[in-house]
Structures are given as structure tokens and as C-alpha cells.
């Protein structure tokens, strides 16, 4: 089989149907290079797919299952065209979807992370306040970290107190209203950034020193340093606290605030879902975690209902 050609025609068909397949493209092209070197790869077999799926630095079953799952629709495509290919089974490996409980940061821990950011090197440079403001924006808006690093200066409109998120998770655009305190913090950051003579035309909102743009790799590295500095560099539920957990923290805090103020949470969740960029409310419920504070609110409401008192 000409694996490179077959993968290329499959990806072209999927793109024509509207699929981007960014990660899948990398996996399939890697599989094609692997298969082309195998002496027994004149057909697609379960054994061939498994051998490739196990070529990963991670020993986690879910990683192998995800790689195997990428080949499955490709196997259907080959079989449909009449090539010698078995249609890979769906339940051959463990599920590729599971929920590892996120780490929910306390207000004290968030404050400590932001304070520690100001001690990042270079202390007189732009990086410390960039990372501090970046973390503050994540925890105050629930943005995905990737959405925040992609922000452009033109996306941040502080006069109207909004930021625009473009082309993220199926949305062409969504507008995020900001709280007054968040607007103030962003103004401070912009004023500091403008006082530094950055080379060239700066278009990205979050900048590092020497005109470099904050990206996910540099943000994750900085967050790892902050974990060490604040005593959070230990694993919870099998992994270290992540930048993405600030999004989970935002959702849990928002729901807790509604419970404590007596709001109708079921009605509010639909608004929250749209705000954080979900098209299904069920995806937002996925973010909720049974924190002690939320469980206390639930127990209080249950007790009130059980005793006949109004909720």
C-alpha cells in the first residue's frame, strides 16, 4: 500500500467535508511513515495499528487508546475503497474519555500564585506582570488558556469592558463582559506594557520581553515555576495542578456564589455555558466538582427541602 498517498486522500476528503483534523493529521501522517517501513504492512491489521499506537512516551492506556482511535475511521475509509483493511473494533481498548477530577484553587492559592508571578525573572521586565495578569484573567473569566494567549490588542476593548474571542471551539466570535476589577487590572497591565519599548509592531495582547509573544509553552513553564514557589508542585488525583484548572475553578466559584446568594442556579447555568464558550449545558456541568463548599450548599438545600421549608 502507498500509505502516504492513502492518508493524503483521506485527509483531503475530510477537509472537503469541513473537518480540520489538526491533531489527527499529525497522527495519521506519523502512522503512514511507520507503516511504510514495516515489512508486513501490505494491509491494515489490528496488529499493525496496535504496534503504532504503543509507540508513545506515555505508558497510560488512554494515550494508546486515543492513538488507536485515530486509525479507526481511516480503516473504515480503506475498507470502503476496497483495500485490504480490517475495520478496527470500537471496544478493543479502554475508553478514550475519562474525567480526572481537576484541582480547584482556593482564593488564597490564586493570590499566592499571582504574587509569586511578580518574582519571576527578569524582575524589572515584562514577563512577571504578564504572567500575573494572564492568571488573573483566566480565574476571573474562565477563558481557556489557549484563548487567552491568542488574544490580540484589538480584541480587548476596555472602554466597553469586553474582550472578543475568535474561532474557538466552534464559535466564530463570542464577547466576554469583564468585571470592573478585571478591567482595572488590564488597564494597569496595558500601561506597564506601553512604557516598555517593544521592538516592531506588537499585535498580541500578552507579551514577554524582547517583543516575544506569550504562548502556551512559555505560559505552562511559568506556571510550573509558580507551582514550585507556592508549594503546589505535588500531584492531586494523579496529576499536577494545571492552568486549565483555573477554568474549572471559575465555574465552581460562579455556581457557589449563585447558591450562596439564593439565585436559581438551573437558570443561570445556561448563561454560564454560553459565557465560557460551550454549546451544550451538559459540557458545563462536566466542569463542576464536589468541593466542600458546594457540597455544604447542596446539603443545606436538601435539608430545607426535606423539612418542608422553602428552598
Protein Blocks (a to p, Z undefined) as FASTA:
>chain_A
ZZklmmmmmmmmmmmnopaolmmmmmmmmmmmmmmmpmklmbccfklmmmmmmmcfbfcf
klmmmmmmmmmmmmmmmmmnopacddddfklpccfbdcdddddddfklmmmmmmmmmmpc
cfklmklmmmmmmmmmmmmnopafklmmmpcfklpcfknopacdehiehiabdcddddfk
lmmmmmmmmmmmmmpccehjdfbfbdcehhiacdfklmmmmmmmmmmmnopacceehiac
dfklmmmmmmmmmmmmmmmnopafklmmmmmmmmnopabfklmmmmpccdfklmmmmmmm
mmmmmnopaZZ
